[in-house]
Amino acid sequence: MRGQARSPLKVVPRNALIGAIGGFTAIALLAFLSDLTTSVWLMAPFGATCVLAFGLWDAPLSQPRNIIGGHFISTLVGLLCSHFFGSSNWVMAAAVGLAIGLMMLTKTTHPPAGADPLVVILSGSGWSFLFSPVLIGSVLIVLVALIINNLDKTRKYPTFWV
């Protein structure tokens, strides 16, 4: 349990700056939309999505399919479980487990999306939550990632779509 190896992560200041700019831009855009409309466009898992989209842009779990699909599937699972079974602790546990399994089966695994069923059930979200903020918000994060990540010639985002 001690571990023998050192962290394989490398510190690249340019990548850290691009990551910070990307995360700021994506969340600022969603915050602006929240101020502009009556909808809340921010949710905590989007912060974690930004870490992956801008900090680990080339990782399989950071690709558009995973970001959009993972958030959509996990939120849908949370809404269905909440609608049919309520909001007890066992429902939340089952919803998270089911969301993980479905993301894996559909090749849309996105770790931050694993929190979506909890967000949905704990907040008592309605069906509209699936589209705003989840679907539209995750698409906007991907659009910002496409722009910011590809401004740097050493980055190529996405590495795959399908």
Residue, then its C-alpha position, 0 to 999 in steps of 0.5 A: m500500500r506504500g507505492q514505490a513509484r513517483s508520480p508520472l505527472k509532468v509539470v508543464p506551465r504552458n499546459a497549466l495556463i491553458g487549463a486555467i484559461g479553459g476552465f475559467t472560460a467555460i465556467a464563466l460562460l455558464a455563469f453568464l448564462s445563469d445571470l442572463t436567464t432564469s435557469v441555473w447553468l452551473m453544477a458542481p460536476f461541470g467543474a470536474t469536467c473542466v479539469l479533464a477537458f482542459g487539463l487532460w484533454d487527450a485522455p479517453l474520458s475527456q473526449p466529447r463523446n464521454i463528456i456529453g454522453g456521460h453527463f446525459i446518461s447519468t442524469l437520465v438515470g438519476l431522473l428515472c430512479s428518482h421518478f420511479f423510486g424516490s430519493s432514499n439513500w439506496v436509490m442514490a446508490a443504485a442510480v450511481g452504480l447503474a450510471i457507471g455501468l451504462m456509461m461503461l457499456t456505451k463507451t461514454t465513461h466520464p468520471p464527473a458524470g458519476a455525481d450527476p444522479l446525486v445532484v439530480i436526486l438531492s436537488g429534486s430536479g425535474w426533467s428539464f434539468l436533463f437539457s438545461p443545464v446538463l445537455i446544453g452545458s456539456v455541449l458548451i464545455v466541449l465547444v470551449a474545449l474545441i476552441i481553447n485546446n486547439l489554439d495550442k499547436t501541440r494539442k489536438y482535441p478531440t482525439f476521437w469523436v465516436 
